[in-house]
Amino acid sequence: MFHVNENFLKIPGSYLFAEIAQRVQRFRNSHPETELIRLGIGDVTQPLVPAVIDALHRGVEEMAHRETFKGYGPDYGYDFLIQAILKGDYESRGICLDRDELFISDGSKCDVGSIQELFSPDARIAVTDPVYPVYVDSNAMAGRAGDFTGDHWNRIVYLPCSAENGFVPEMPQEPVDVLYLCYPNNPTGTVLTREQLQHIVEWARKEHVLIIYDAAYRAYITTEGIPGSIYEIPGAEEVAIECCSFSKTAGFTGTRCAYMVIPHAVKGMDEKGRLVELNGLWKRRTSTKFNGVSYPVQCGAAAVFSPEGQVQIRKVIAGYMKNAAIIREGLTRRGYEVWGGKDAPYIWLKIPGHQTSWDFFDVLLEKAGVVGTPGSGFGPCGEGYFRLTAFNTEEATRAAMERFSRI
């Protein structure tokens, strides 16, 4: 009889957003008359900008002619997109990367979930708490998390981030091999200053720790001086892998395109003590398990970095950040303590009283018809907090804030 991977059986319940979807569907079935306002899952609502649509059409048209038809593309991405990213997203920040240090993929979620395939089975993982669930769950599926006891995994090192420490993690006192970071942060919407990030990079270099840096929301940074890439910090190219996405930057949640940087200087050690480039390992993994992102989609992604594309997506991002300001103002006016929403499309609020985050989710859904995300779904330190997103329309966002008066 075939035996399953027992690590999957250790994972409690369903994936956070699947559980939310199930609860929402039950509510819809019993309250079909209620028009829900969704400020929960971080999915965008505005369409792809004209520059991207035009490029997608051109790419599709090329696929219709023998002379320009494309079959299998390069596993690591077409050169025209890689060059556009290097110039528009790295050289513009004063960062110099080699072409083969950047990899095109179909989503940052896929990248941050799959990068753990390069880790040894006994690698010790550290995460901020609260944290994007994929970092933890993907390592749990690989057997590195240990056992789930109470509200946490006993082999994961959790770094508490709360209002008390300004949502800035203290570095672990025990040995770890990998640290996952996401800034601007999902779910708290907070950021790290250059000095704070420099401190973490220096610690990682000293302790020989690999940093997986999720920068999916850097296009939303508005505060001057906040680093958008970890490679703005000297020495980070020796210890950090950076994951970026077109999903929230350019509305590609349904189109799927992302990119990851693995500098040649980032190395691990084999069982004989020899240093090994992670870049080469990822190339081998990618060529075996991935056939690349479709040509038309990469055409659309490259258009994001065109002059007209930049103007258009900045306008969309500004609209989402206006929604974030509406949420911050609306909640503050009603007496809630809130964070985020200034450099990220997420607002993190303190739940009043002694309700659990799932209790607050149910109350908000039942009384106001508004969907958010319980903080406990992001880790033990998320309990007592709640996440709202700015990705709905302005009209729906304003209506949601009005509905908060019902609870």
DAKAWO-V64368 format. One line per field, one symbol per residue. phi: phi as a letter, one per 30 degrees, with the letter a starting at -180 (. if undefined). Layout:
phi=???
//
This chain:
phi=.dcdddddddddhceedddddddddddddcbdddddccbcddcdbddededdeddddddddddcbedcdccecdecjddddedddeddcbedciccbdedccbdbcldeddddcddddddececccbdbdadededddddddjddicdbibacdcdcccdbbedciicdddddcdbcbbcbbbedccdicbcddddddddddddddchcdcccccdcddcdcddjddcbdddcejddcbbcccbbcdddbicecciaaabcbddddbbbddciddbddedddedddddcbcjdeeedddddddecdeddddddddddddddddddddedddddcjdcbbiicbadccccdddicddddddedddddcciccbbddddckedddjbacbcccdddddddddddddddc
//
